[in-house]
């Protein structure tokens, strides 16, 4: 039994060497060498693709994070003075073109209109009377009953009376216009903003009382470095990413500004240019405003003048279109 057992244990190493589950360390070592090479090649490939994509985005598709939503603001200043008796709008309220914004007390202007109408009637009667007397004197001249000089005097008086009548008509028109101006209406579709005027406030001529953000005038100003302007042309498609929204806003390049402030060109008190004596080796590129017209607004996006935006220009669209 012992000899049989010993023989059985001696035969087991040969049996294990022939087993398919046994793997030699020399056979595993080449496989371990290939895996790091594959990982390195994949990493390099991914880095190359990302680098190429970033290069295209930065150089071939100009973009800037320095963008601002803009809109025209219409300032409303009364053309007549008086106490505010009606204020049917509230702050941030949307109004349509022609909607009533405020009413100035029209009492004095109604009185002026009545006076002007009476002055017109009086001037008209006087002009007709003097004109008729002038025509009568002219007929008497032919009969030698009135001297030519007297007839000419009456003719001049008739012309002066007619002029006074025209002045009265002009004053009447002005009175009507002033009365109409007591009602201030919205010239645009937009939102009332920063409303400070209240009822019973005194409104003065030319003093800003209301401001409206024109709803039909929104655009985006993208401030691009001057080194990127060569790739930007009017009509290029643009993508606008607002800081407060995930949706992209589509637009196109409307125009490029043709001038910005030059500090060295500002004159001093003597009228000569003020030049900064410090000149650094590192020159920063100037930022040029590029106007982006908005083509469409995604649902749920609310534009507010002054919002921050990132703007990207698709300058390759022209080559693809060709």
matplotlib code that plots the C-alpha trace (Angstrom):
import matplotlib.pyplot as plt

x = [0.0, 2.7, 4.6, 1.4, 0.7, 4.2, 4.0, 0.7, 2.1, 5.1, 2.9, 0.8, 3.4, 3.4, -0.4, -0.5, 1.9, -0.4, -3.6, -5.1, -5.6, -1.9, -0.4, 3.2, 4.5, 6.4, 3.2, 1.5, 4.3, 3.8, 0.1, 0.9, 3.2, 0.5, -2.1, -0.1, 0.8, -2.9, -3.9, -1.2, -2.2, -5.9, -5.0, -2.9, -5.7, -8.3, -6.0, -5.4, -9.2, -9.9, -7.0, -8.2, -11.7, -10.6, -8.4, -11.3, -13.6, -11.0, -9.5, -11.8, -15.1, -14.4, -16.2, -16.2, -17.6, -17.8, -21.3, -24.2, -27.9, -28.9, -32.1, -33.3, -34.7, -37.3, -37.4, -40.7, -40.5, -43.7, -43.9, -46.3, -46.0, -48.6, -49.8, -50.0, -53.7, -53.7, -51.1, -52.7, -49.5, -47.3, -43.6, -42.5, -45.9, -46.0, -47.7, -48.6, -48.0, -50.6, -51.5, -52.1, -49.1, -50.0, -52.3, -51.3, -54.0, -55.7, -57.7, -55.4, -54.9, -58.7, -59.0, -56.2, -58.0, -61.2, -59.3, -57.6, -60.9, -62.4, -59.3, -59.6, -63.2, -62.4, -59.4, -61.5, -64.2, -61.7, -60.0, -63.2, -64.3, -61.0, -60.8, -64.3, -63.4, -60.3, -62.3, -64.8, -62.0, -60.5, -63.8, -64.0, -60.6, -61.9, -64.6, -62.0, -63.9, -60.9, -57.3, -55.0, -52.9, -55.9, -56.9, -53.4, -53.5, -56.7, -55.2, -52.2, -54.5, -56.4, -53.2, -52.1, -55.6, -55.2, -51.8, -53.3, -55.9, -53.3, -51.5, -54.7, -55.1, -51.6, -52.2, -55.3, -53.4, -50.8, -53.5, -55.0, -51.6, -50.8, -54.1, -53.4, -50.0, -51.5, -52.1, -48.8, -49.1, -46.5, -44.6, -43.5, -44.4, -42.4, -42.1, -42.3, -39.1, -37.9, -41.2, -40.6, -43.4, -46.5, -49.9, -50.0, -46.3, -45.6, -44.2, -41.9, -41.3, -38.3, -37.9, -37.8, -40.8, -41.0, -38.7, -39.8, -37.7, -38.5, -39.7, -38.8, -35.2, -33.3, -29.9, -26.6, -23.2, -20.3, -16.9, -14.4, -10.6, -9.3, -7.2, -10.4, -12.1, -10.6, -12.9, -16.1, -18.3, -21.7, -24.3, -22.3, -24.5, -24.0, -24.9, -25.7, -25.5, -27.1, -25.7, -29.1, -30.5, -29.4, -31.1, -29.1, -30.3, -29.7, -28.7, -26.4, -23.8, -25.6, -22.7, -19.2, -18.4, -16.1, -14.7, -13.9, -12.5, -8.8, -7.3, -4.3, -6.5, -8.2, -7.1, -6.0, -6.9, -4.6, -6.2, -3.2, -3.3, -2.6, -0.3, 0.5, 4.3, 4.2, 4.4, 4.5, 6.0, 2.8, 0.2, -3.4, -5.8, -8.6, -12.1, -14.4, -18.2, -19.9, -23.7, -25.6, -29.2, -31.4, -33.2, -35.3, -36.0, -36.5, -39.6, -39.2, -36.2, -36.8, -34.4, -33.4, -31.1, -27.8, -27.7, -24.4, -23.9, -21.3, -21.3, -19.8, -19.6, -19.8, -17.4, -17.3, -20.9, -19.8, -17.4, -20.0, -22.6, -20.3]
y = [0.0, 2.4, 1.7, 2.1, 5.3, 6.6, 5.8, 7.6, 10.8, 10.7, 10.5, 13.6, 16.2, 14.9, 14.8, 18.5, 19.6, 18.1, 19.7, 22.5, 24.6, 25.0, 28.3, 28.9, 32.3, 32.8, 32.7, 35.3, 37.9, 39.0, 39.6, 41.9, 43.9, 44.6, 46.1, 49.2, 49.9, 49.8, 52.0, 54.5, 54.5, 55.0, 57.9, 59.6, 59.1, 60.6, 63.5, 64.1, 64.2, 66.5, 68.8, 68.9, 69.7, 72.5, 73.9, 74.0, 75.6, 78.2, 79.1, 78.0, 78.8, 82.1, 82.3, 84.6, 84.4, 88.2, 88.6, 90.8, 90.9, 94.3, 96.1, 99.6, 101.5, 104.3, 107.1, 108.9, 112.6, 114.8, 117.6, 119.5, 120.0, 119.4, 117.1, 113.4, 112.5, 109.0, 106.2, 103.0, 101.0, 99.2, 98.4, 95.6, 95.6, 94.7, 97.4, 97.5, 100.3, 103.0, 102.0, 104.8, 105.3, 108.4, 111.4, 114.9, 117.3, 118.7, 121.5, 124.3, 123.0, 122.8, 126.4, 127.4, 125.6, 127.5, 130.8, 129.9, 129.0, 132.4, 134.2, 132.6, 133.7, 137.2, 137.4, 136.0, 138.6, 141.4, 140.2, 140.0, 143.4, 145.1, 143.3, 144.5, 148.1, 147.8, 146.6, 149.5, 152.0, 150.5, 151.1, 154.6, 155.3, 154.8, 157.4, 159.8, 159.9, 158.4, 159.1, 156.3, 156.6, 155.9, 152.9, 151.5, 152.0, 150.0, 147.3, 147.0, 146.8, 144.0, 142.1, 142.6, 141.4, 138.3, 137.6, 137.9, 135.4, 132.9, 133.4, 132.7, 129.5, 128.4, 129.1, 127.0, 124.1, 124.4, 124.4, 121.2, 119.5, 120.5, 119.0, 115.8, 115.7, 115.4, 111.8, 110.0, 106.7, 103.9, 104.3, 100.7, 97.2, 96.6, 96.5, 99.4, 99.3, 101.1, 102.9, 105.7, 108.3, 108.2, 109.8, 113.5, 113.9, 117.0, 116.2, 118.7, 119.2, 117.1, 115.3, 111.5, 109.9, 106.5, 104.0, 101.2, 98.2, 97.7, 94.1, 94.0, 95.2, 92.5, 91.6, 90.3, 92.1, 89.7, 91.3, 89.4, 89.8, 91.6, 88.5, 86.6, 89.2, 87.8, 84.7, 86.7, 88.0, 89.5, 86.7, 84.0, 81.7, 82.1, 80.1, 82.0, 80.3, 82.3, 81.9, 81.3, 78.8, 75.5, 76.0, 77.5, 80.6, 80.8, 84.0, 85.5, 88.2, 91.4, 93.9, 94.6, 97.8, 100.2, 102.0, 101.7, 104.2, 105.0, 106.2, 107.8, 109.9, 111.8, 115.5, 117.4, 120.9, 122.3, 120.1, 117.8, 114.1, 112.5, 109.5, 107.0, 106.8, 103.2, 100.6, 97.0, 94.1, 92.1, 93.5, 92.5, 92.2, 94.8, 93.5, 94.6, 94.6, 92.2, 92.6, 89.2, 89.4, 86.8, 84.5, 82.5, 82.2, 78.7, 78.2, 79.2, 81.5, 85.1, 87.7, 90.5, 93.4, 93.0, 89.2, 87.5, 85.2, 83.1, 83.5, 81.1, 82.0, 79.2, 80.7, 77.4, 77.8, 79.9, 77.3, 74.5, 76.7, 77.1]
z = [0.0, 0.8, -2.4, -4.4, -2.7, -3.3, -7.0, -7.2, -5.7, -8.0, -11.0, -10.0, -11.0, -14.6, -14.5, -13.4, -16.1, -18.7, -17.1, -19.2, -16.1, -15.6, -17.2, -17.4, -16.0, -19.3, -21.3, -19.1, -19.2, -22.9, -22.2, -19.3, -21.5, -24.1, -21.8, -20.7, -24.3, -25.3, -22.4, -23.4, -27.1, -26.1, -23.8, -26.5, -29.0, -26.7, -25.8, -29.5, -30.3, -27.4, -28.3, -31.9, -30.8, -28.4, -31.2, -33.6, -31.0, -29.9, -33.3, -36.0, -34.1, -32.3, -28.9, -25.9, -22.4, -22.3, -23.7, -22.6, -23.4, -24.6, -25.3, -26.1, -23.2, -24.1, -21.6, -21.3, -20.4, -20.3, -22.9, -20.6, -16.9, -14.2, -11.5, -12.2, -11.7, -13.2, -13.2, -14.6, -14.9, -12.4, -12.2, -14.6, -16.3, -20.0, -22.1, -25.8, -28.2, -27.5, -24.0, -21.5, -19.1, -17.1, -17.2, -16.2, -14.9, -18.0, -16.3, -17.3, -20.8, -21.4, -20.3, -22.7, -25.5, -24.8, -24.8, -28.1, -29.7, -28.6, -29.8, -33.2, -33.6, -32.6, -35.0, -37.8, -37.3, -37.1, -40.2, -42.2, -41.0, -41.9, -45.3, -46.2, -45.3, -47.4, -50.4, -49.9, -49.8, -53.0, -54.8, -53.6, -55.0, -58.5, -57.8, -56.4, -53.1, -51.1, -51.6, -52.8, -49.7, -47.4, -49.5, -49.1, -45.4, -45.1, -47.4, -45.0, -42.0, -43.7, -44.3, -40.6, -39.4, -41.6, -40.1, -36.5, -37.5, -38.7, -35.4, -33.5, -35.5, -34.7, -31.0, -31.2, -32.7, -29.9, -27.3, -28.8, -28.9, -25.3, -24.2, -26.0, -24.4, -20.9, -21.8, -22.2, -24.1, -24.8, -28.1, -28.1, -26.9, -23.7, -20.0, -17.5, -15.5, -12.4, -11.9, -9.4, -10.3, -8.2, -8.3, -7.3, -8.2, -10.2, -13.6, -15.2, -18.9, -20.1, -16.8, -17.2, -15.4, -17.0, -18.7, -21.1, -22.1, -25.8, -26.2, -29.9, -29.6, -27.7, -29.0, -27.6, -27.6, -27.7, -26.9, -29.0, -28.9, -32.0, -32.8, -33.6, -35.8, -39.0, -38.6, -37.9, -40.7, -40.9, -41.3, -39.5, -37.3, -33.6, -30.5, -27.3, -23.9, -21.2, -17.7, -16.2, -18.7, -20.2, -23.6, -26.4, -28.2, -31.9, -33.7, -36.3, -36.6, -37.3, -37.4, -36.0, -34.2, -36.0, -33.0, -29.3, -26.8, -27.2, -24.0, -25.6, -27.8, -25.0, -25.1, -22.0, -21.0, -23.7, -26.4, -27.0, -26.7, -23.3, -24.0, -21.3, -20.8, -19.6, -22.4, -21.3, -23.3, -22.8, -25.1, -24.3, -27.3, -27.4, -27.2, -30.1, -29.7, -32.2, -32.4, -32.4, -33.7, -32.0, -34.5, -32.1, -28.4, -26.8, -24.8, -21.2, -21.7, -20.5, -21.7, -19.4, -20.5, -18.8, -18.5, -19.0, -22.0, -23.8, -27.6, -30.1, -33.8, -36.4, -39.0, -40.9, -42.1, -45.0, -46.4, -45.9, -47.7, -50.7]

ax = plt.figure().add_subplot(projection="3d")
ax.plot(x, y, z, "-o")
ax.set_aspect("equal")
plt.show()
